[in-house]
Amino acid sequence: MPKKRSQTPIIVCSDRIEEQVRITTQLAQDCDNIISCQLVQFEAMLNKEPDAFVVFGWLQPSPELRLLVEFCRAKSCPLLVVLKQLNSNDISRLPEKMDYVLLPADSNFPLYPWLEHAHQLRQSINQYEQQIEQLSERLEERKVIERAKGLLMKVHQVDEEEAYKVMRKTAMQSSQSLAQVARNLMLTLEALK
């Protein structure tokens, strides 16, 4: 079977040398660009290779592993966590948000397909987060527009439809968004109070 030539670096970090060697050896069957590092080197390595996929091989969930998972989340990198032991009591030590792939160490599956899955998962989550951010911004803009419309209705004794028409007309004439007109209107009307 020919090697898959992954252009993306894969950073392997473990709390045990033998597990790091095992994971690196298993990944080497499918990939060439593997970087093994110790825990103290991990942050610098990820900063050096920001597009890398990450594999953690850990004995069991721990506060240290949780911090590493959250660091990878903040960096938006695909993450595969391989655990030797996982007890029901350990579940609370893992982050609640499952935006990474969790795999038992005794699995006979090749690791590279799981890394690809982690990459797809990360891409999907990034898209969802962008959509949520856009929707939140639109909701905030809508709130500003409604408040400005309410102020305009109160100050000029016009109905809701007329206040909206005035704001829309101003937006078109000034080549500004309705939200920007609403912000400007609120600043002006609040200054007149």
CORHU-V246515 format. One record per residue. N is the residue number from 1. RES is the residue in one small letter. OMEGA is omega as a letter, one per 20 degrees, with the letter a starting at -180 (none if undefined). Layout:
BEGIN
n-><N/N>
res-><RES/RES>
omega-><OMEGA/OMEGA>
END
This chain:
BEGIN
n-><1/2/3/4/5/6/7/8/9/10/11/12/13/14/15/16/17/18/19/20/21/22/23/24/25/26/27/28/29/30/31/32/33/34/35/36/37/38/39/40/41/42/43/44/45/46/47/48/49/50/51/52/53/54/55/56/57/58/59/60/61/62/63/64/65/66/67/68/69/70/71/72/73/74/75/76/77/78/79/80/81/82/83/84/85/86/87/88/89/90/91/92/93/94/95/96/97/98/99/100/101/102/103/104/105/106/107/108/109/110/111/112/113/114/115/116/117/118/119/120/121/122/123/124/125/126/127/128/129/130/131/132/133/134/135/136/137/138/139/140/141/142/143/144/145/146/147/148/149/150/151/152/153/154/155/156/157/158/159/160/161/162/163/164/165/166/167/168/169/170/171/172/173/174/175/176/177/178/179/180/181/182/183/184/185/186/187/188/189/190/191/192/193>
res-><m/p/k/k/r/s/q/t/p/i/i/v/c/s/d/r/i/e/e/q/v/r/i/t/t/q/l/a/q/d/c/d/n/i/i/s/c/q/l/v/q/f/e/a/m/l/n/k/e/p/d/a/f/v/v/f/g/w/l/q/p/s/p/e/l/r/l/l/v/e/f/c/r/a/k/s/c/p/l/l/v/v/l/k/q/l/n/s/n/d/i/s/r/l/p/e/k/m/d/y/v/l/l/p/a/d/s/n/f/p/l/y/p/w/l/e/h/a/h/q/l/r/q/s/i/n/q/y/e/q/q/i/e/q/l/s/e/r/l/e/e/r/k/v/i/e/r/a/k/g/l/l/m/k/v/h/q/v/d/e/e/e/a/y/k/v/m/r/k/t/a/m/q/s/s/q/s/l/a/q/v/a/r/n/l/m/l/t/l/e/a/l/k>
omega-><a/r/r/a/r/r/a/r/r/r/r/a/a/r/r/a/a/r/r/r/a/a/r/r/a/r/a/r/a/a/r/a/a/r/r/r/r/a/a/r/a/a/r/a/r/r/r/a/a/r/a/r/a/r/r/r/a/r/r/r/a/r/r/r/r/r/r/r/r/r/r/r/a/r/a/r/r/a/r/r/r/a/r/a/r/r/a/r/a/a/a/r/r/r/a/a/a/r/r/a/a/a/r/a/a/r/r/a/r/a/a/r/r/r/r/r/r/r/r/r/r/r/r/a/r/r/r/r/r/r/r/r/r/r/r/r/r/r/r/r/r/r/r/r/a/r/r/r/r/r/r/r/a/a/a/r/r/r/a/a/r/r/r/r/r/a/r/r/r/r/r/a/a/a/r/r/r/r/r/r/r/r/r/a/r/r/a/a/r/r/a/a/none>
END
